[in-house]
Amino acid sequence: MMIDHGAEGIYSPYQWDLLDWKKITERWQTFMYENDGWNALYLENHDQSRTVSRFASDQPEHRTICAKMLATYMGFQAGTIFLYQGQEIGMANVPDTWDISEYKDIATQNYWRE
């Protein structure tokens, strides 16, 4: 889940590509299969951006197909899928037009102050 985290952590972006994503997926799927394990599959939680906004496009004309693509990706893996509240409907991040005062998340507020 840290594929897009840069050298300084969550707020320092890293430009990943599809090959990075494929290698991570293959590594975990293979590891679990070879070690008699079972993956816990997730793409978002309360500490991360919404999947469709983070890994695809949340623009109105693309959001539905992108959310379906990400759901299909998860569904074709071995493991138990965990969905975060709202992920099942392709919920997106907050709008870019929001002022910082609209964010109620303490980590976001602290980062903004820094």
C-alpha positions in Angstrom: 0.0 0.0 0.0 3.0 2.2 -0.1 3.5 2.0 -3.8 3.0 5.8 -4.2 5.0 6.9 -1.1 8.2 8.7 -1.7 11.5 8.7 0.3 10.0 11.0 2.9 6.8 9.0 3.5 3.1 9.3 2.8 3.1 13.0 1.9 6.1 12.7 -0.5 4.9 11.3 -3.8 6.5 8.6 -5.8 5.6 8.1 -9.5 4.9 4.4 -9.9 4.0 2.6 -13.1 1.9 -0.4 -14.0 5.0 -2.7 -14.0 5.6 -1.8 -10.3 2.0 -2.7 -9.5 2.3 -6.0 -11.4 5.5 -7.0 -9.6 4.0 -6.3 -6.2 0.9 -8.3 -7.0 2.8 -11.2 -8.4 5.3 -11.2 -5.4 2.5 -11.4 -2.8 0.3 -13.9 -4.7 3.3 -16.2 -5.4 4.6 -15.9 -1.9 1.3 -16.9 -0.3 0.8 -19.7 -2.7 4.2 -21.2 -2.2 4.0 -20.8 1.6 0.5 -22.2 2.0 -0.7 -18.7 3.0 -3.8 -16.6 2.3 -3.8 -12.9 1.4 -5.8 -10.2 3.1 -6.7 -8.1 0.0 -7.3 -4.4 0.4 -6.6 -1.2 -1.5 -7.8 1.4 0.9 -8.6 2.0 4.6 -9.1 5.0 7.0 -5.4 6.0 6.6 -5.4 6.1 2.8 -7.0 7.9 -0.1 -9.9 6.5 -1.9 -8.9 3.8 -4.4 -10.5 5.2 -7.5 -8.9 8.7 -6.8 -5.5 7.3 -5.8 -4.9 4.6 -8.5 -7.2 5.6 -11.4 -9.5 8.5 -12.2 -12.3 9.9 -10.1 -13.5 12.3 -12.9 -17.2 11.8 -13.4 -16.8 10.4 -16.9 -14.3 7.8 -15.8 -15.1 7.0 -12.2 -17.5 4.1 -12.7 -15.4 2.2 -15.2 -12.2 2.8 -13.1 -13.9 1.6 -9.9 -15.1 -1.6 -11.7 -11.6 -2.2 -13.0 -10.1 -2.0 -9.5 -12.8 -4.3 -8.1 -12.2 -6.8 -10.9 -8.4 -6.6 -10.1 -9.1 -7.5 -6.5 -11.7 -10.2 -7.3 -9.3 -12.2 -9.5 -6.7 -12.6 -6.8 -6.5 -15.4 -4.2 -7.3 -14.1 -0.8 -10.1 -12.5 1.3 -11.2 -9.1 0.0 -11.7 -6.3 2.6 -13.7 -3.3 1.4 -13.5 0.1 3.2 -16.8 1.9 3.8 -17.8 3.5 0.5 -15.4 1.6 -1.6 -18.3 -0.7 -2.8 -19.9 2.3 -4.5 -16.6 3.7 -5.9 -16.5 6.6 -3.5 -13.9 9.3 -4.4 -11.7 11.6 -2.4 -13.0 15.0 -1.3 -13.3 17.6 -4.1 -10.3 19.6 -5.0 -12.3 22.7 -4.3 -12.6 22.1 -0.6 -10.9 24.6 1.7 -8.5 23.1 4.3 -11.0 23.9 7.0 -13.4 21.3 5.6 -10.9 18.5 6.4 -11.7 16.9 9.8 -8.8 14.5 9.8 -6.2 15.3 12.4 -3.2 14.0 10.3 -4.3 16.3 7.4 -4.7 19.3 9.7 -1.2 18.7 11.3 0.5 18.3 7.9 -1.2 21.5 6.7 0.1 23.4 9.7 3.6 22.1 9.2 
